[in-house]
Amino acid sequence: RSGDIVARLDGAVVEHPATGGGPGFRLGPVTLEVRFGDRLAVVGANGSGKTTLLAALLGRAPLAEGTTWLGPGVVVGEISQGRDVFDEARTLLEGFQAASGITTLSESRSLLAKFGLGADHVGRVAGSLSPGERTRATLAVLQARGVNLLVLDEPTNHLDLPAIEQLEKAVAAFTGTLLLVTHDRRLLEGVGVTSTVEVAD
């Protein structure tokens, strides 16, 4: 696990200059602290700055003002990274082992099985997996990597209802810290969000 304080923004401001005749963009100042085990939802209209807020919190967006801090021992994992971690020419099992670093066959199969990916899945070409199966496989990779801060930015985009239900179950079982950007009210309820930050225009 990470330390008690996972991430912090103090008076943080992110600015994007005007481009192509469009208006510039400014987010902040924002002061926010995320603690271990928090399940924080970031909500707001499209274009309001939700993804920018995540980037600032994770230290990926340059700040015009203020400070950002990511705690020691924090291991970040993102679904957006993961749906494409599997080489489509490989089987699910081969792709999982390459992405996770787990080389033991039994351990690999066991962890995939915890995410509902059993014997009938592991030998399939990874590119043949449904979006829901790919999402569950990605969560298995993130668990294998020891992720303790899970970042989900609109994770239900392009997923059908059964896949969304599978995602809800997998995320609900995650015991670390969760940062979630979504418009999906059902997902917010299904994963046990403990606090919400609304980004207003």
C-alpha positions in Angstrom: 0.0 0.0 0.0 1.0 3.6 -0.3 1.3 6.1 2.5 -1.7 7.8 4.0 -1.5 10.8 1.7 -1.7 9.6 -1.9 -1.7 12.9 -3.8 -2.2 16.6 -3.1 -2.8 19.8 -5.0 -2.2 23.2 -3.2 -3.4 26.3 -5.1 -2.8 24.5 -8.4 -3.5 26.3 -11.6 -3.3 24.8 -15.1 -3.4 27.1 -18.1 -3.7 26.3 -21.8 -3.2 29.2 -24.2 -5.8 30.0 -26.9 -5.2 28.2 -30.1 -6.7 28.4 -33.6 -8.9 31.4 -32.6 -10.5 29.4 -29.8 -10.5 30.6 -26.2 -7.8 29.8 -23.7 -8.4 27.4 -20.8 -7.7 27.9 -17.1 -8.4 25.4 -14.3 -7.9 26.4 -10.7 -6.8 27.4 -8.2 -7.5 23.9 -6.8 -6.6 22.6 -3.4 -7.3 18.9 -3.0 -6.0 16.0 -1.0 -6.5 12.3 -1.8 -5.9 9.8 1.0 -5.3 6.1 0.9 -8.5 4.1 0.3 -10.4 7.2 -1.0 -12.8 6.4 -3.9 -13.0 9.9 -5.5 -15.2 10.7 -8.5 -14.5 13.7 -10.7 -17.6 14.9 -12.5 -18.6 17.8 -14.7 -19.5 18.7 -18.2 -17.4 17.8 -21.2 -14.5 20.2 -21.6 -14.8 21.5 -18.0 -11.3 20.2 -17.1 -11.8 16.8 -15.5 -8.9 15.1 -17.3 -6.8 18.2 -16.8 -7.5 17.9 -13.0 -6.4 14.3 -13.0 -3.2 15.2 -14.9 -2.4 17.9 -12.4 -3.0 15.6 -9.5 -0.7 13.0 -10.9 2.0 15.5 -11.7 1.6 15.2 -15.4 0.4 18.7 -16.2 2.7 21.7 -15.8 1.3 24.2 -13.3 1.2 27.9 -13.8 0.8 28.3 -10.1 0.7 26.2 -6.9 2.2 22.8 -6.2 1.4 19.1 -6.8 2.7 16.2 -4.8 2.4 12.4 -5.3 3.1 10.3 -2.2 5.9 7.8 -1.8 5.0 4.2 -2.6 2.2 5.3 -5.0 2.0 2.9 -8.0 -0.4 4.3 -10.6 -2.4 2.1 -13.0 -4.8 3.3 -15.7 -7.3 1.4 -17.8 -6.7 3.7 -20.6 -3.1 2.5 -20.7 -4.1 -1.1 -20.5 -6.7 -2.0 -23.1 -3.8 -1.9 -25.7 -1.1 -3.6 -23.6 -1.8 -6.9 -25.3 -0.1 -7.6 -28.6 -3.0 -8.7 -30.8 -0.9 -11.5 -32.4 -0.4 -13.2 -29.0 -2.7 -15.3 -26.9 -4.2 -13.7 -23.8 -1.9 -15.7 -21.6 1.3 -14.7 -23.5 0.2 -11.0 -23.5 -0.6 -11.1 -19.8 2.8 -12.6 -18.9 4.6 -10.0 -21.1 2.6 -7.1 -19.6 2.6 -8.3 -16.0 6.1 -9.7 -15.7 4.7 -12.9 -14.2 6.3 -15.9 -15.9 4.9 -18.7 -13.8 2.1 -20.4 -15.8 0.0 -21.4 -12.7 0.3 -18.0 -11.1 -0.7 -16.3 -14.4 -3.7 -18.5 -14.9 -4.8 -18.1 -11.3 -4.7 -14.3 -11.4 -6.6 -14.2 -14.7 -9.2 -16.6 -13.3 -9.8 -14.2 -10.4 -11.0 -11.7 -13.1 -13.3 -14.3 -14.7 -10.8 -15.2 -17.5 -10.5 -19.0 -17.4 -9.3 -21.9 -19.5 -11.5 -21.0 -22.4 -10.0 -17.5 -22.6 -6.2 -17.9 -22.0 -5.4 -19.6 -25.3 -7.4 -17.1 -27.4 -5.7 -14.5 -29.5 -5.9 -11.3 -27.4 -7.3 -9.3 -30.3 -10.4 -11.6 -30.3 -11.3 -10.5 -26.7 -14.4 -8.5 -26.2 -14.0 -5.0 -24.7 -15.2 -6.3 -21.3 -12.8 -9.2 -21.4 -9.9 -6.9 -22.4 -10.8 -4.6 -19.5 -10.8 -7.4 -17.0 -7.4 -8.7 -18.4 -6.0 -5.2 -18.0 -7.2 -5.0 -14.3 -5.4 -8.4 -13.8 -2.2 -6.9 -15.2 -2.5 -3.8 -12.9 -3.0 -6.0 -9.9 0.0 -8.0 -10.8 2.0 -4.8 -11.0 1.1 -3.9 -7.5 -1.0 -0.9 -8.5 -2.4 0.9 -5.4 -3.9 4.0 -7.2 -6.3 3.1 -10.0 -7.2 5.9 -12.4 -10.2 5.5 -14.6 -11.0 8.2 -17.1 -14.4 7.5 -18.7 -13.8 3.7 -18.5 -17.2 2.7 -19.8 -16.8 4.4 -23.2 -17.4 1.8 -25.9 -18.4 -0.9 -23.4 -21.8 -2.8 -23.6 -23.9 -3.4 -20.5 -22.5 -6.8 -19.6 -18.9 -5.4 -19.9 -19.9 -2.4 -17.7 -21.2 -4.8 -15.1 -18.0 -6.8 -15.2 -16.0 -3.6 -14.8 -18.1 -2.5 -11.8 -17.5 -5.9 -10.0 -13.7 -5.8 -10.7 -13.4 -2.2 -9.5 -15.6 -2.7 -6.5 -13.2 -5.4 -5.4 -10.1 -3.2 -5.7 -8.8 -2.3 -2.3 -6.5 0.6 -3.1 -7.3 4.3 -3.9 -9.6 5.1 -6.9 -9.8 8.2 -9.0 -12.7 8.0 -11.4 -13.9 10.3 -14.2 -17.3 9.3 -15.5 -20.8 10.5 -16.5 -22.2 7.1 -15.7 -24.2 7.5 -12.5 -24.7 3.7 -12.2 -21.0 3.2 -12.2 -20.6 5.8 -9.5 -23.0 3.9 -7.3 -21.6 0.4 -8.3 -18.0 1.1 -7.3 -18.7 2.7 -3.9 -17.6 6.2 -4.4 -16.8 8.0 -1.1 -16.5 11.6 -2.3 -17.1 13.6 -5.4 -15.3 16.7 -6.9 -17.4 18.6 -9.5 -15.4 20.6 -12.1 -17.6 23.5 -13.2 -17.1 25.6 -16.3 
